[in-house]
């Protein structure tokens, strides 16, 4: 019976460890998604940098 109890406790500890790792991975994925969305928004907003830039271009090619 002690062996079974130890096995169950070990399984619970392992499951909690997996749960913590999954939560960390989920959080990192959400953060990465936000970073990508922000980058895409910034790139989309600057499609025409010469016409939207406050700096006057020296020459037009």
Biopython code that builds the backbone (N, CA, C, O; Angstrom):
import numpy as np
from Bio.PDB.StructureBuilder import StructureBuilder

atoms = [
    (1, "UNK", "N", (0.814, -1.188, 0.000)),
    (1, "UNK", "CA", (0.000, 0.000, 0.000)),
    (1, "UNK", "C", (0.865, 1.261, 0.000)),
    (1, "UNK", "O", (0.519, 2.250, -0.647)),
    (2, "UNK", "N", (1.981, 1.230, 0.720)),
    (2, "UNK", "CA", (2.869, 2.388, 0.753)),
    (2, "UNK", "C", (3.431, 2.687, -0.631)),
    (2, "UNK", "O", (3.605, 3.846, -1.007)),
    (3, "UNK", "N", (3.707, 1.637, -1.373)),
    (3, "UNK", "CA", (4.226, 1.820, -2.732)),
    (3, "UNK", "C", (3.210, 2.513, -3.627)),
    (3, "UNK", "O", (3.570, 3.374, -4.430)),
    (4, "UNK", "N", (1.961, 2.147, -3.494)),
    (4, "UNK", "CA", (0.894, 2.767, -4.280)),
    (4, "UNK", "C", (0.731, 4.242, -3.900)),
    (4, "UNK", "O", (0.571, 5.101, -4.767)),
    (5, "UNK", "N", (0.773, 4.522, -2.605)),
    (5, "UNK", "CA", (0.658, 5.905, -2.128)),
    (5, "UNK", "C", (1.804, 6.751, -2.662)),
    (5, "UNK", "O", (1.589, 7.879, -3.106)),
    (6, "UNK", "N", (3.003, 6.223, -2.622)),
    (6, "UNK", "CA", (4.173, 6.949, -3.131)),
    (6, "UNK", "C", (4.044, 7.190, -4.627)),
    (6, "UNK", "O", (4.409, 8.256, -5.124)),
    (7, "UNK", "N", (3.527, 6.202, -5.341)),
    (7, "UNK", "CA", (3.346, 6.336, -6.785)),
    (7, "UNK", "C", (2.322, 7.423, -7.114)),
    (7, "UNK", "O", (2.523, 8.217, -8.033)),
    (8, "UNK", "N", (1.237, 7.450, -6.364)),
    (8, "UNK", "CA", (0.204, 8.465, -6.584)),
    (8, "UNK", "C", (0.759, 9.852, -6.275)),
    (8, "UNK", "O", (0.523, 10.794, -7.031)),
    (9, "UNK", "N", (1.493, 9.985, -5.174)),
    (9, "UNK", "CA", (2.090, 11.277, -4.817)),
    (9, "UNK", "C", (3.059, 11.738, -5.900)),
    (9, "UNK", "O", (3.089, 12.915, -6.256)),
    (10, "UNK", "N", (3.841, 10.813, -6.414)),
    (10, "UNK", "CA", (4.792, 11.138, -7.472)),
    (10, "UNK", "C", (4.063, 11.597, -8.729)),
    (10, "UNK", "O", (4.500, 12.532, -9.400)),
    (11, "UNK", "N", (2.963, 10.943, -9.041)),
    (11, "UNK", "CA", (2.167, 11.333, -10.210)),
    (11, "UNK", "C", (1.579, 12.726, -10.037)),
    (11, "UNK", "O", (1.539, 13.508, -10.987)),
    (12, "UNK", "N", (1.129, 13.034, -8.841)),
    (12, "UNK", "CA", (0.563, 14.356, -8.565)),
    (12, "UNK", "C", (1.637, 15.427, -8.715)),
    (12, "UNK", "O", (1.388, 16.476, -9.309)),
    (13, "UNK", "N", (2.820, 15.172, -8.184)),
    (13, "UNK", "CA", (3.921, 16.130, -8.303)),
    (13, "UNK", "C", (4.273, 16.332, -9.773)),
    (13, "UNK", "O", (4.490, 17.461, -10.213)),
    (14, "UNK", "N", (4.329, 15.246, -10.528)),
    (14, "UNK", "CA", (4.624, 15.341, -11.958)),
    (14, "UNK", "C", (3.555, 16.120, -12.707)),
    (14, "UNK", "O", (3.869, 16.937, -13.574)),
    (15, "UNK", "N", (2.301, 15.873, -12.378)),
    (15, "UNK", "CA", (1.199, 16.581, -13.037)),
    (15, "UNK", "C", (1.248, 18.073, -12.724)),
    (15, "UNK", "O", (0.991, 18.897, -13.601)),
    (16, "UNK", "N", (1.571, 18.422, -11.502)),
    (16, "UNK", "CA", (1.677, 19.844, -11.137)),
    (16, "UNK", "C", (2.833, 20.512, -11.875)),
    (16, "UNK", "O", (2.742, 21.669, -12.283)),
    (17, "UNK", "N", (3.905, 19.771, -12.035)),
    (17, "UNK", "CA", (5.058, 20.310, -12.768)),
    (17, "UNK", "C", (4.695, 20.563, -14.229)),
    (17, "UNK", "O", (5.052, 21.596, -14.795)),
    (18, "UNK", "N", (3.990, 19.624, -14.828)),
    (18, "UNK", "CA", (3.549, 19.783, -16.218)),
    (18, "UNK", "C", (2.579, 20.953, -16.329)),
    (18, "UNK", "O", (2.656, 21.738, -17.274)),
    (19, "UNK", "N", (1.675, 21.071, -15.378)),
    (19, "UNK", "CA", (0.714, 22.169, -15.388)),
    (19, "UNK", "C", (1.432, 23.521, -15.323)),
    (19, "UNK", "O", (1.064, 24.453, -16.038)),
    (20, "UNK", "N", (2.443, 23.627, -14.479)),
    (20, "UNK", "CA", (3.198, 24.880, -14.360)),
    (20, "UNK", "C", (3.941, 25.188, -15.655)),
    (20, "UNK", "O", (3.978, 26.338, -16.093)),
    (21, "UNK", "N", (4.528, 24.170, -16.264)),
    (21, "UNK", "CA", (5.244, 24.368, -17.529)),
    (21, "UNK", "C", (4.286, 24.798, -18.637)),
    (21, "UNK", "O", (4.623, 25.660, -19.449)),
    (22, "UNK", "N", (3.112, 24.211, -18.674)),
    (22, "UNK", "CA", (2.121, 24.572, -19.688)),
    (22, "UNK", "C", (1.631, 26.006, -19.485)),
    (22, "UNK", "O", (1.434, 26.734, -20.458)),
    (23, "UNK", "N", (1.435, 26.408, -18.255)),
    (23, "UNK", "CA", (0.996, 27.778, -17.963)),
    (23, "UNK", "C", (2.066, 28.778, -18.397)),
    (23, "UNK", "O", (1.748, 29.827, -18.958)),
    (24, "UNK", "N", (3.320, 28.457, -18.140)),
    (24, "UNK", "CA", (4.411, 29.334, -18.563)),
    (24, "UNK", "C", (4.473, 29.425, -20.086)),
    (24, "UNK", "O", (4.653, 30.510, -20.640)),
    (25, "UNK", "N", (4.323, 28.293, -20.758)),
    (25, "UNK", "CA", (4.343, 28.281, -22.226)),
    (25, "UNK", "C", (3.172, 29.085, -22.794)),
    (25, "UNK", "O", (3.338, 29.810, -23.775)),
    (26, "UNK", "N", (2.001, 28.962, -22.192)),
    (26, "UNK", "CA", (0.831, 29.715, -22.642)),
    (26, "UNK", "C", (1.059, 31.213, -22.483)),
    (26, "UNK", "O", (0.741, 32.001, -23.374)),
    (27, "UNK", "N", (1.606, 31.589, -21.355)),
    (27, "UNK", "CA", (1.872, 32.999, -21.089)),
    (27, "UNK", "C", (2.888, 33.563, -22.082)),
    (27, "UNK", "O", (2.713, 34.670, -22.589)),
    (28, "UNK", "N", (3.939, 32.809, -22.357)),
    (28, "UNK", "CA", (4.950, 33.253, -23.316)),
    (28, "UNK", "C", (4.369, 33.357, -24.723)),
    (28, "UNK", "O", (4.712, 34.271, -25.473)),
    (29, "UNK", "N", (3.493, 32.423, -25.080)),
    (29, "UNK", "CA", (2.860, 32.465, -26.401)),
    (29, "UNK", "C", (1.966, 33.697, -26.531)),
    (29, "UNK", "O", (1.950, 34.344, -27.578)),
    (30, "UNK", "N", (1.230, 34.021, -25.484)),
    (30, "UNK", "CA", (0.385, 35.218, -25.519)),
    (30, "UNK", "C", (1.230, 36.477, -25.663)),
    (30, "UNK", "O", (0.889, 37.378, -26.428)),
    (31, "UNK", "N", (2.338, 36.534, -24.922)),
    (31, "UNK", "CA", (3.232, 37.688, -25.009)),
    (31, "UNK", "C", (3.823, 37.800, -26.408)),
    (31, "UNK", "O", (3.897, 38.893, -26.969)),
    (32, "UNK", "N", (4.242, 36.674, -26.968)),
    (32, "UNK", "CA", (4.803, 36.674, -28.320)),
    (32, "UNK", "C", (3.768, 37.139, -29.336)),
    (32, "UNK", "O", (4.092, 37.887, -30.258)),
    (33, "UNK", "N", (2.537, 36.701, -29.170)),
    (33, "UNK", "CA", (1.471, 37.122, -30.075)),
    (33, "UNK", "C", (1.255, 38.624, -30.027)),
    (33, "UNK", "O", (1.035, 39.260, -31.058)),
    (34, "UNK", "N", (1.317, 39.182, -28.844)),
    (34, "UNK", "CA", (1.167, 40.632, -28.694)),
    (34, "UNK", "C", (2.319, 41.362, -29.366)),
    (34, "UNK", "O", (2.112, 42.376, -30.033)),
    (35, "UNK", "N", (3.529, 40.852, -29.195)),
    (35, "UNK", "CA", (4.703, 41.470, -29.819)),
    (35, "UNK", "C", (4.570, 41.442, -31.338)),
    (35, "UNK", "O", (4.858, 42.436, -32.005)),
    (36, "UNK", "N", (4.137, 40.317, -31.882)),
    (36, "UNK", "CA", (3.974, 40.196, -33.334)),
    (36, "UNK", "C", (2.886, 41.152, -33.824)),
    (36, "UNK", "O", (3.067, 41.827, -34.838)),
    (37, "UNK", "N", (1.775, 41.213, -33.124)),
    (37, "UNK", "CA", (0.700, 42.130, -33.522)),
    (37, "UNK", "C", (1.188, 43.576, -33.530)),
    (37, "UNK", "O", (0.878, 44.334, -34.449)),
    (38, "UNK", "N", (1.945, 43.953, -32.514)),
    (38, "UNK", "CA", (2.475, 45.316, -32.452)),
    (38, "UNK", "C", (3.451, 45.579, -33.590)),
    (38, "UNK", "O", (3.436, 46.657, -34.184)),
    (39, "UNK", "N", (4.296, 44.604, -33.897)),
    (39, "UNK", "CA", (5.260, 44.768, -34.989)),
    (39, "UNK", "C", (4.543, 44.920, -36.326)),
    (39, "UNK", "O", (4.909, 45.774, -37.134)),
    (40, "UNK", "N", (3.531, 44.103, -36.562)),
    (40, "UNK", "CA", (2.772, 44.190, -37.808)),
    (40, "UNK", "C", (2.070, 45.542, -37.898)),
    (40, "UNK", "O", (2.048, 46.164, -38.960)),
    (41, "UNK", "N", (1.506, 45.991, -36.800)),
    (41, "UNK", "CA", (0.846, 47.303, -36.796)),
    (41, "UNK", "C", (1.834, 48.412, -37.125)),
    (41, "UNK", "O", (1.517, 49.321, -37.893)),
    (42, "UNK", "N", (3.014, 48.343, -36.557)),
    (42, "UNK", "CA", (4.030, 49.360, -36.827)),
    (42, "UNK", "C", (4.477, 49.316, -38.286)),
    (42, "UNK", "O", (4.643, 50.360, -38.917)),
    (43, "UNK", "N", (4.673, 48.113, -38.821)),
    (43, "UNK", "CA", (5.114, 47.989, -40.214)),
    (43, "UNK", "C", (4.018, 48.445, -41.173)),
    (43, "UNK", "O", (4.305, 49.089, -42.182)),
    (44, "UNK", "N", (2.786, 48.120, -40.868)),
    (44, "UNK", "CA", (1.672, 48.522, -41.720)),
    (44, "UNK", "C", (1.514, 50.037, -41.713)),
    (44, "UNK", "O", (1.191, 50.635, -42.740)),
    (45, "UNK", "N", (1.735, 50.643, -40.585)),
    (45, "UNK", "CA", (1.604, 52.083, -40.465)),
    (45, "UNK", "C", (2.713, 52.848, -41.157)),
    (45, "UNK", "O", (2.596, 54.057, -41.355)),
    (46, "UNK", "N", (3.781, 52.170, -41.526)),
    (46, "UNK", "CA", (4.905, 52.863, -42.162)),
    (46, "UNK", "C", (5.191, 52.301, -43.550)),
    (46, "UNK", "O", (6.349, 52.129, -43.930)),
    (47, "UNK", "N", (4.125, 52.012, -44.308)),
    (47, "UNK", "CA", (4.306, 51.467, -45.654)),
    (47, "UNK", "C", (4.972, 52.469, -46.583)),
    (47, "UNK", "O", (5.711, 52.082, -47.489)),
    (48, "UNK", "N", (4.720, 53.741, -46.368)),
    (48, "UNK", "CA", (5.281, 54.791, -47.213)),
    (48, "UNK", "C", (6.086, 55.755, -46.347)),
    (48, "UNK", "O", (5.639, 56.870, -46.078)),
    (49, "UNK", "N", (7.260, 55.335, -45.914)),
    (49, "UNK", "CA", (8.011, 56.148, -44.960)),
    (49, "UNK", "C", (8.416, 57.513, -45.502)),
    (49, "UNK", "O", (8.544, 58.457, -44.723)),
    (50, "UNK", "N", (8.622, 57.651, -46.810)),
    (50, "UNK", "CA", (9.037, 58.942, -47.348)),
    (50, "UNK", "C", (7.896, 59.951, -47.346)),
    (50, "UNK", "O", (8.135, 61.156, -47.262)),
    (51, "UNK", "N", (6.677, 59.476, -47.437)),
    (51, "UNK", "CA", (5.544, 60.404, -47.469)),
    (51, "UNK", "C", (4.964, 60.648, -46.083)),
    (51, "UNK", "O", (4.277, 61.648, -45.872)),
    (52, "UNK", "N", (5.228, 59.758, -45.138)),
    (52, "UNK", "CA", (4.671, 59.934, -43.800)),
    (52, "UNK", "C", (5.712, 60.385, -42.796)),
    (52, "UNK", "O", (5.370, 60.726, -41.664)),
    (53, "UNK", "N", (6.957, 60.393, -43.184)),
    (53, "UNK", "CA", (8.024, 60.764, -42.271)),
    (53, "UNK", "C", (8.053, 62.274, -42.061)),
    (53, "UNK", "O", (7.828, 63.038, -43.000)),
    (54, "UNK", "N", (8.330, 62.706, -40.826)),
    (54, "UNK", "CA", (8.460, 64.138, -40.588)),
    (54, "UNK", "C", (9.762, 64.693, -41.166)),
    (54, "UNK", "O", (9.939, 65.909, -41.243)),
    (55, "UNK", "N", (10.668, 63.810, -41.569)),
    (55, "UNK", "CA", (11.941, 64.222, -42.151)),
    (55, "UNK", "C", (11.751, 64.401, -43.654)),
    (55, "UNK", "O", (11.217, 63.511, -44.314)),
    (56, "UNK", "N", (12.173, 65.518, -44.196)),
    (56, "UNK", "CA", (12.053, 65.784, -45.626)),
    (56, "UNK", "C", (13.126, 65.004, -46.369)),
    (56, "UNK", "O", (14.306, 65.106, -46.033)),
    (57, "UNK", "N", (12.736, 64.227, -47.375)),
    (57, "UNK", "CA", (13.750, 63.479, -48.128)),
    (57, "UNK", "C", (14.631, 64.434, -48.934)),
    (57, "UNK", "O", (14.172, 65.469, -49.418)),
    (58, "UNK", "N", (15.891, 64.067, -49.065)),
    (58, "UNK", "CA", (16.838, 64.903, -49.807)),
    (58, "UNK", "C", (16.594, 64.780, -51.302)),
    (58, "UNK", "O", (16.626, 65.776, -52.024)),
    (59, "UNK", "N", (16.354, 63.576, -51.761)),
    (59, "UNK", "CA", (16.091, 63.391, -53.187)),
    (59, "UNK", "C", (15.112, 62.247, -53.373)),
    (59, "UNK", "O", (15.014, 61.360, -52.525)),
    (60, "UNK", "N", (14.397, 62.267, -54.467)),
    (60, "UNK", "CA", (13.469, 61.196, -54.809)),
    (60, "UNK", "C", (14.117, 60.348, -55.887)),
    (60, "UNK", "O", (14.644, 60.867, -56.872)),
    (61, "UNK", "N", (14.074, 59.068, -55.694)),
    (61, "UNK", "CA", (14.679, 58.173, -56.688)),
    (61, "UNK", "C", (13.693, 57.805, -57.756)),
    (61, "UNK", "O", (14.028, 57.059, -58.675)),
]
sb = StructureBuilder()
sb.init_structure("model")
sb.init_model(0)
sb.init_chain("A")
sb.init_seg("    ")
for serial, (resi, resn, name, xyz) in enumerate(atoms, 1):
    if name == "N":
        sb.init_residue(resn, " ", resi, " ")
    sb.init_atom(name, np.array(xyz, "f"), 0.0, 1.0, " ", f" {name:<3s}", serial, name[0])
structure = sb.get_structure()
